[in-house]
Amino acid sequence: MSAPVTTTYLAPAKVNLGLSVRGLRQGGYHDLHTVMVPLGVGDELEIAPAPELTLRVEGTAGLPADERNLVYRAARAYLDAAGAPGGAAITLHKTLPLASGLGGGSSDAATTLMALARLYPAGVRLPELALSLGADVPFFLLGQAALAEGVGEVLTPLPVPKVPLVLVNPGVEVSARDAYAWLDGEEEFTPELDVEGILTGLAGTGPVPYFNALQGPVAARHAPIREALEALTAAGLRAPLMSGSGATCFALAPNDDAAHAAAAVLRARHPGWWVAATRTL
């Protein structure tokens, strides 16, 4: 009997090209207005059919491999919704930093749902299942840049220009719950993003009119984030911004070569940081 075929999937990271928090909703959620875009860097998932569901995590010691992991929960939810057609042997190769504002866990979950839908086709409505796992998970099902509204589940595809950028994480884990609580305490809610202005700015060479409503409260409490934003500018990159609830920050490069050169400079100057040169997808 031949061994089950293992398929490898990229679970792409994302950045928020601007994040406006419009206000607080009932239940503790927030009204968001944000441009989200997937990237060419991310985690990897290896998935093969198996009699039972198992998960192995490689690349980090800080992530459980049971129902506390979004990959496991996504797989269990799909298999249950599909009528228990079988199991899966899943290996998560974690390359993105944890609690980093890059949507790693949400992307891992969405990729798991799509992979299992290919492995065990059934009439399962993936968007509803995705939303039950987290507000960012439906975005990763879409597979392209989008304006996200509501709690992040109302998605409108956007023609975002393909741009090179550099990601920097200074080694700080930021809880999204904390980031939003700090903003709520200050009540510094923000207007809608200038989406057309952002798209125009991305295609040019000057400033980009985006902002992140969470950046002020989070950076005020985490000096390494302020240092990361300053380091991106010092490396010759433009329009630095924190992604999501942090701590990863990014800035735009004029081309791929410049992005890789700046990333090399940042790694040399800050050997303890996680740094990646990539592109928007």
C-alpha positions as CSV (number, residue, x, y, z in Angstrom):
1,M,0.0,0.0,0.0
2,S,1.4,3.4,-1.0
3,A,2.0,6.1,1.7
4,P,-0.6,8.9,1.9
5,V,0.4,11.9,-0.2
6,T,1.5,14.9,1.8
7,T,0.8,18.4,0.4
8,T,2.6,21.5,1.5
9,Y,0.8,24.8,1.7
10,L,2.0,28.4,2.3
11,A,-0.1,30.2,5.0
12,P,0.7,33.8,4.0
13,A,1.2,36.6,6.5
14,K,-0.7,39.8,6.1
15,V,-0.1,43.5,6.9
16,N,-2.6,46.2,7.5
17,L,-2.0,49.0,5.1
18,G,-3.8,51.3,7.6
19,L,-6.1,50.4,10.5
20,S,-8.9,52.6,11.7
21,V,-10.8,51.7,14.8
22,R,-14.1,53.5,14.4
23,G,-15.6,52.7,17.8
24,L,-16.6,50.0,20.3
25,R,-19.5,47.5,19.6
26,Q,-21.6,45.5,21.9
27,G,-19.8,42.4,23.2
28,G,-16.4,44.0,23.3
29,Y,-15.8,44.0,19.5
30,H,-14.8,47.0,17.5
31,D,-15.8,48.6,14.2
32,L,-12.8,48.4,11.9
33,H,-11.9,50.0,8.6
34,T,-8.6,48.5,7.4
35,V,-6.8,47.6,4.2
36,M,-5.4,44.0,4.5
37,V,-3.0,42.5,2.1
38,P,-1.4,39.0,2.0
39,L,2.4,38.7,1.7
40,G,4.8,36.3,0.1
41,V,6.2,35.2,3.5
42,G,4.4,33.0,6.0
43,D,4.1,29.7,7.8
44,E,4.0,26.3,6.0
45,L,1.6,23.5,6.6
46,E,2.1,19.8,5.6
47,I,-1.2,17.9,5.4
48,A,-1.9,14.3,4.6
49,P,-4.9,12.1,5.0
50,A,-4.9,9.9,8.1
51,P,-7.2,7.8,10.2
52,E,-7.2,10.4,13.0
53,L,-6.5,14.1,13.4
54,T,-3.0,14.8,14.7
55,L,-1.0,18.0,14.8
56,R,2.8,18.5,15.1
57,V,4.3,22.0,15.5
58,E,7.9,22.7,14.5
59,G,9.9,26.0,14.6
60,T,8.7,27.3,18.0
61,A,8.5,25.9,21.5
62,G,5.7,28.3,22.6
63,L,2.8,26.8,20.6
64,P,0.6,23.9,21.8
65,A,-0.4,21.1,19.4
66,D,-3.9,20.4,20.7
67,E,-7.3,22.2,20.8
68,R,-5.6,25.3,22.0
69,N,-4.1,25.7,18.5
70,L,-6.1,27.3,15.8
71,V,-4.9,24.8,13.2
72,Y,-6.3,21.9,15.3
73,R,-9.5,23.7,16.0
74,A,-10.0,24.6,12.3
75,A,-9.3,21.0,11.3
76,R,-11.7,19.6,13.9
77,A,-14.4,22.1,12.9
78,Y,-14.1,21.2,9.2
79,L,-14.0,17.4,9.8
80,D,-17.0,17.6,12.1
81,A,-19.0,19.8,9.6
82,A,-18.1,17.4,6.8
83,G,-19.5,14.4,8.6
84,A,-16.2,12.9,9.9
85,P,-14.9,11.7,6.5
86,G,-11.5,10.9,8.0
87,G,-8.6,12.5,9.7
88,A,-5.4,14.4,8.8
89,A,-1.8,14.3,9.8
90,I,-0.8,18.0,10.0
91,T,2.6,19.5,10.6
92,L,2.8,23.3,11.1
93,H,6.2,24.8,10.4
94,K,6.0,28.0,12.3
95,T,8.3,30.7,10.8
96,L,6.3,33.8,11.7
97,P,6.8,35.3,15.2
98,L,3.9,34.7,17.7
99,A,1.5,37.5,18.6
100,S,3.0,39.7,16.0
101,G,0.2,41.5,14.1
102,L,0.8,39.4,10.9
103,G,-2.3,37.2,11.2
104,G,-0.2,34.0,11.4
105,G,-2.7,31.9,13.4
106,S,-5.6,33.1,11.4
107,S,-3.8,32.3,8.1
108,D,-2.9,28.9,9.4
109,A,-6.5,28.2,10.3
110,A,-7.8,29.4,6.9
111,T,-5.2,27.4,5.0
112,T,-6.2,24.3,7.0
113,L,-9.9,24.8,6.1
114,M,-9.1,25.1,2.4
115,A,-6.7,22.2,2.4
116,L,-9.2,19.9,4.1
117,A,-11.9,21.0,1.8
118,R,-9.7,19.8,-1.1
119,L,-8.9,16.6,0.7
120,Y,-12.5,15.8,1.8
121,P,-14.9,17.8,-0.4
122,A,-18.3,18.4,1.2
123,G,-20.9,21.1,1.2
124,V,-19.4,23.0,4.1
125,R,-19.7,26.8,4.0
126,L,-16.1,27.8,4.7
127,P,-16.7,31.6,5.4
128,E,-19.1,30.9,8.3
129,L,-16.8,28.3,9.7
130,A,-13.8,30.7,9.3
131,L,-15.6,33.5,11.1
132,S,-16.4,31.2,14.1
133,L,-12.6,30.7,14.4
134,G,-11.6,34.4,14.4
135,A,-12.4,37.7,12.8
136,D,-9.3,37.7,10.5
137,V,-9.8,34.1,9.3
138,P,-12.3,34.9,6.5
139,F,-9.8,37.4,4.9
140,F,-7.3,34.6,4.4
141,L,-9.9,32.5,2.6
142,L,-10.3,35.4,0.1
143,G,-6.7,35.2,-1.0
144,Q,-6.2,38.8,-2.1
145,A,-6.0,42.3,-0.8
146,A,-9.3,43.7,0.6
147,L,-10.9,46.5,2.5
148,A,-12.1,44.9,5.8
149,E,-15.0,46.5,7.7
150,G,-17.3,45.4,10.6
151,V,-15.2,43.3,12.9
152,G,-13.1,42.4,9.9
153,E,-15.5,40.0,8.2
154,V,-17.1,42.4,5.7
155,L,-14.6,42.2,2.8
156,T,-14.3,44.2,-0.4
157,P,-11.5,43.1,-2.8
158,L,-9.1,45.9,-3.6
159,P,-6.6,46.4,-6.5
160,V,-3.7,47.1,-4.2
161,P,-0.4,47.6,-6.1
162,K,2.2,44.9,-5.7
163,V,5.0,46.5,-3.6
164,P,8.2,45.3,-2.0
165,L,8.4,45.8,1.8
166,V,10.5,44.9,4.8
167,L,9.1,43.5,8.0
168,V,10.7,43.9,11.4
169,N,9.6,42.3,14.7
170,P,11.7,43.5,17.7
171,G,10.9,40.4,19.8
172,V,7.9,41.8,21.7
173,E,4.6,39.9,21.9
174,V,1.6,42.1,22.0
175,S,-1.8,40.8,22.9
176,A,-4.5,42.1,20.6
177,R,-6.9,42.2,23.6
178,D,-4.5,44.5,25.4
179,A,-4.0,46.7,22.4
180,Y,-7.7,47.3,22.0
181,A,-8.2,47.8,25.7
182,W,-5.6,50.5,25.8
183,L,-7.3,52.3,22.9
184,D,-10.6,52.0,24.6
185,G,-9.2,53.5,27.7
186,E,-8.0,56.5,25.7
187,E,-11.1,56.6,23.5
188,E,-9.0,57.8,20.6
189,F,-11.2,56.3,17.9
190,T,-10.4,57.3,14.3
191,P,-12.1,58.3,11.0
192,E,-12.2,56.0,8.0
193,L,-9.0,55.5,6.0
194,D,-8.4,57.4,2.8
195,V,-8.4,54.2,0.7
196,E,-7.9,55.9,-2.7
197,G,-5.1,58.0,-1.2
198,I,-3.4,54.9,0.1
199,L,-3.6,53.1,-3.2
200,T,-2.2,56.2,-5.0
201,G,0.6,56.5,-2.4
202,L,1.6,52.9,-2.7
203,A,2.0,53.3,-6.4
204,G,4.2,56.4,-6.0
205,T,7.4,57.3,-4.1
206,G,6.2,59.7,-1.4
207,P,4.2,59.5,1.8
208,V,1.3,57.1,2.1
209,P,-1.7,58.5,4.0
210,Y,-2.3,55.5,6.2
211,F,-2.3,55.3,10.0
212,N,-2.8,52.6,12.6
213,A,-5.1,53.6,15.5
214,L,-3.5,51.0,17.8
215,Q,0.1,52.2,17.1
216,G,0.1,55.1,19.6
217,P,-1.2,53.2,22.6
218,V,0.9,50.1,21.9
219,A,4.2,51.9,21.0
220,A,3.8,54.1,24.2
221,R,4.0,50.9,26.2
222,H,6.6,49.1,24.2
223,A,9.8,51.1,23.4
224,P,11.1,48.3,21.0
225,I,8.3,49.1,18.6
226,R,9.3,52.8,18.5
227,E,12.8,51.6,17.9
228,A,11.7,49.4,15.0
229,L,9.8,52.2,13.3
230,E,12.9,54.4,13.6
231,A,15.2,51.7,12.3
232,L,13.0,51.2,9.2
233,T,13.4,54.8,8.3
234,A,17.1,54.8,9.1
235,A,17.5,51.9,6.6
236,G,16.2,54.1,3.8
237,L,12.6,52.8,3.6
238,R,9.4,54.8,3.4
239,A,6.1,55.0,5.2
240,P,6.8,52.9,8.3
241,L,3.8,51.6,10.1
242,M,2.9,49.0,12.7
243,S,0.8,46.1,11.4
244,G,-2.3,45.2,13.3
245,S,-1.9,45.2,17.1
246,G,1.9,44.8,16.7
247,A,4.7,44.3,17.3
248,T,5.7,43.8,13.7
249,C,6.3,47.0,11.8
250,F,6.9,47.4,8.0
251,A,8.0,50.0,5.5
252,L,8.0,50.2,1.7
253,A,11.0,49.7,-0.6
254,P,11.4,51.0,-4.1
255,N,12.2,47.5,-5.5
256,D,13.1,44.0,-4.4
257,D,16.8,44.5,-4.4
258,A,16.4,47.6,-2.1
259,A,14.2,45.6,0.2
260,H,16.7,42.7,0.6
261,A,19.6,45.2,1.0
262,A,17.7,47.1,3.8
263,A,16.8,43.8,5.4
264,A,20.4,42.8,5.5
265,V,21.3,46.1,7.1
266,L,18.6,45.7,9.7
267,R,19.7,42.2,10.6
268,A,23.3,43.3,11.1
269,R,22.3,46.3,13.2
270,H,19.7,44.3,15.3
271,P,20.7,40.6,15.4
272,G,18.0,39.8,17.9
273,W,15.1,41.0,15.7
274,W,13.1,39.0,13.2
275,V,13.5,40.6,9.8
276,A,12.1,39.6,6.4
277,A,12.0,41.2,2.9
278,T,8.9,40.3,0.9
279,R,6.2,41.5,-1.4
280,T,2.5,42.0,-1.3
281,L,0.5,39.4,-3.2
